[in-house]
Amino acid sequence: MQLDGRGEICPYPQVKTVAALKKLDPSDQLEVLTDHPPALETVPAQAARLGYVADISEVGPAEWCIVLRKG
């Protein structure tokens, strides 16, 4: 599943990520696209509280993909 949070600022990427994680099957992963640097801290931190681990990769100039999977 993919969530496009580009163009959105906090807290929206985090809020939308939590809502998407609650709908996700435990075996699935969520890819969150963002261009908002603070989301690189807030999204993984909130996902960790829900039992997810995060891998962050830069996919473009000032654009990242946060991959969340059940840990």
Secondary structure, DSSP 8 states (H G I E B T S, - for coil): -EEE-TT--TTHHHHHHHHHHHHS-TT-EEEEEE--TTHHHHHHHHHHHTTEEEEEEEEETTEEEEEEEE-
